[in-house]
Amino acid sequence: MELASRPLDKLTVITLGGRLDAYTASTLIKELDQRATATPANVLVNLNSVNFIDSTGLAALVQGMKRCREHKGDLRLCGLQRPTRMIFELTRLDKAFEIFATEAEGIASFNG
């Protein structure tokens, strides 16, 4: 899995690529733990280049969202491709996360 993170004014954007699964989720968990220490802990995760996600990857995102919310922030998602979006819909996690089509829309959601 590829992971890049960049800070913006009120949030951090984390861009992921490749597979988010049991073998790679620990990298994301470590990154989200670091970002959750800010107050507010606002994180946008761009999944545009993620081509596979399993239950461990989903759990890492849910855990990150809970930590961000504990620190008066939120974790939101953007750029889900069809296979990844289907996983979120099947698990009903599309109801738990705010999901945006583009990174620009996701960033704007924190500014409004």
C-alpha positions as CSV (number, residue, x, y, z in Angstrom):
1,M,0.0,0.0,0.0
2,E,1.1,3.5,-0.8
3,L,0.5,6.2,1.8
4,A,1.0,10.0,1.5
5,S,-0.1,12.6,3.9
6,R,-0.2,16.4,3.7
7,P,-1.4,18.9,6.2
8,L,-3.8,21.7,5.2
9,D,-5.2,24.5,7.3
10,K,-7.9,22.6,9.2
11,L,-7.2,19.0,8.3
12,T,-4.8,16.4,7.1
13,V,-5.3,14.6,3.7
14,I,-4.1,11.0,3.6
15,T,-3.9,9.5,0.1
16,L,-3.8,5.7,-0.2
17,G,-3.0,3.5,-3.1
18,G,-3.0,-0.2,-3.8
19,R,-4.4,-2.8,-1.3
20,L,-5.7,-1.9,2.1
21,D,-5.8,-5.2,3.8
22,A,-4.5,-7.2,6.8
23,Y,-0.9,-6.9,5.7
24,T,-1.0,-3.1,5.2
25,A,-3.6,-1.8,7.6
26,S,-1.1,-1.3,10.4
27,T,0.7,1.5,8.4
28,L,-2.6,3.3,8.1
29,I,-3.4,2.7,11.8
30,K,-0.1,4.3,12.9
31,E,-0.7,7.3,10.6
32,L,-4.2,7.8,11.9
33,D,-3.1,7.5,15.5
34,Q,-0.6,10.4,14.9
35,R,-3.2,12.5,13.2
36,A,-5.8,11.9,16.0
37,T,-3.7,13.8,18.5
38,A,-4.5,17.2,16.9
39,T,-7.5,19.1,18.1
40,P,-9.7,19.1,16.2
41,A,-8.5,15.9,14.6
42,N,-9.8,16.3,11.0
43,V,-8.7,13.8,8.4
44,L,-9.8,13.2,4.8
45,V,-8.8,9.8,3.4
46,N,-8.5,9.7,-0.4
47,L,-9.2,6.2,-1.6
48,N,-9.1,7.0,-5.3
49,S,-6.1,4.6,-6.0
50,V,-7.2,1.8,-3.6
51,N,-8.1,-1.2,-5.7
52,F,-8.9,-3.6,-2.8
53,I,-10.0,-3.3,0.8
54,D,-10.8,-6.1,3.3
55,S,-12.3,-6.2,6.7
56,T,-9.0,-5.3,8.4
57,G,-8.8,-2.2,6.2
58,L,-12.4,-1.3,7.0
59,A,-11.7,-1.7,10.7
60,A,-8.7,0.6,10.5
61,L,-10.8,3.3,9.0
62,V,-13.6,2.8,11.6
63,Q,-11.0,2.9,14.4
64,G,-9.5,6.1,12.9
65,M,-12.9,7.7,12.7
66,K,-13.6,6.9,16.3
67,R,-10.3,8.4,17.5
68,C,-10.8,11.5,15.4
69,R,-14.2,12.0,16.9
70,E,-12.9,11.5,20.4
71,H,-10.6,14.6,19.7
72,K,-13.5,16.8,18.4
73,G,-12.8,16.0,14.8
74,D,-13.9,13.7,12.1
75,L,-12.6,11.3,9.5
76,R,-14.2,11.5,6.0
77,L,-13.6,9.6,2.8
78,C,-13.3,10.6,-0.8
79,G,-12.6,9.1,-4.2
80,L,-14.0,5.6,-3.8
81,Q,-13.9,3.6,-7.0
82,R,-16.7,1.2,-7.8
83,P,-15.3,-2.0,-6.2
84,T,-14.3,-0.2,-3.0
85,R,-17.7,1.7,-2.9
86,M,-19.5,-1.6,-3.2
87,I,-17.7,-3.0,-0.1
88,F,-18.8,0.1,1.9
89,E,-22.4,-0.3,0.7
90,L,-22.5,-4.1,1.4
91,T,-21.2,-3.5,5.0
92,R,-23.4,-0.4,5.4
93,L,-20.4,1.6,6.3
94,D,-21.5,4.1,3.6
95,K,-24.0,5.2,6.3
96,A,-21.3,5.7,9.0
97,F,-18.8,7.7,7.0
98,E,-19.3,10.9,5.1
99,I,-18.1,10.0,1.6
100,F,-17.4,12.6,-1.2
101,A,-16.8,12.0,-4.9
102,T,-13.7,14.2,-5.1
103,E,-10.9,15.4,-2.8
104,A,-11.9,19.0,-3.4
105,E,-15.5,18.3,-2.1
106,G,-14.1,16.5,0.9
107,I,-11.8,19.4,1.8
108,A,-14.6,21.9,1.3
109,S,-16.8,19.8,3.7
110,F,-14.4,20.7,6.6
111,N,-14.5,24.4,5.7
112,G,-18.3,24.8,5.8
